[in-house]
Structure formats: C-alpha cells, structure tokens
Amino acid sequence: MSERKTEIRRGADSGIVVGKSYGDAFDRYLEEVSIHKRDERRETLRLNAIGEVLIGGVKIKISSWPT
C-alpha cells in the first residue's frame, strides 16, 4: 500500500488538531475567512450564536474535537 493511503487510513491528514475547541476553529475562521466576505458582520454574529448553543450542557465553542 502506498504511503499516502496509509496516512489517510490512520487519519494523519484529517486537519483535526487535538486539544483545540470548536471556538478556536470559529475564531480562526472569522479571522482568516470571514474578513474577506461582504457580509462579515452577519457571519460573525451567526458563528457567535452557534457557539453559545448547549449540547449536553456544554457550549459548542467550549467543547473539544472528538478524539
């Protein structure tokens, strides 16, 4: 099997960083992507609202990536 297939199968190229929260991802998205959009303000409000949603008693922006 090729080295690339092995990496994909073990999840090495998933882009997921263990130890980061969804809030970290939202913040990075807002800083790197949203600032280039025409409707930046609405997108910021939307992501901040999503981050306040509770799942299992924990805000989305505080919970971590699954491991």
VENSULNOR-V962276 format. One record per residue. RES is the residue in one letter. PSI is psi in whole degrees, 0 to 359 (* if undefined). OMEGA is omega in degrees with one decimal (999 if undefined). Layout:
BEGIN
((RES & PSI & OMEGA) (RES & PSI & OMEGA))
END
This chain:
BEGIN
((M & 145 & -178.5) (S & 157 & 179.9) (E & 321 & -179.3) (R & 317 & 178.9) (K & 321 & 178.0) (T & 317 & 178.4) (E & 316 & -179.6) (I & 315 & -177.8) (R & 325 & -179.3) (R & 1 & 174.8) (G & 16 & -177.6) (A & 337 & -176.9) (D & 31 & -175.1) (S & 338 & -176.8) (G & 358 & -179.5) (I & 130 & 178.7) (V & 114 & -179.6) (V & 137 & 178.5) (G & 357 & 177.1) (K & 151 & 178.3) (S & 167 & 175.1) (Y & 326 & 177.0) (G & 322 & 176.1) (D & 318 & 179.0) (A & 317 & 178.3) (F & 315 & -179.1) (D & 316 & 179.5) (R & 318 & 178.9) (Y & 316 & -179.9) (L & 321 & -178.4) (E & 326 & -173.3) (E & 334 & -174.1) (V & 308 & -173.8) (S & 327 & -177.1) (I & 343 & -179.7) (H & 358 & -177.8) (K & 152 & -179.1) (R & 325 & -176.6) (D & 49 & -176.8) (E & 317 & -175.9) (R & 314 & 179.9) (R & 319 & 179.6) (E & 321 & 177.0) (T & 314 & 178.2) (L & 318 & -178.7) (R & 312 & -179.6) (L & 323 & 176.6) (N & 322 & 177.7) (A & 317 & 178.2) (I & 321 & 180.0) (G & 338 & -179.9) (E & 351 & -179.4) (V & 137 & 179.2) (L & 133 & 171.9) (I & 116 & -177.7) (G & 30 & 178.4) (G & 7 & -179.5) (V & 134 & 177.1) (K & 141 & -179.2) (I & 318 & -175.0) (K & 346 & -179.9) (I & 332 & -176.6) (S & 155 & -175.5) (S & 166 & 175.1) (W & 146 & 176.0) (P & 146 & 179.3) (T & * & 999))
END
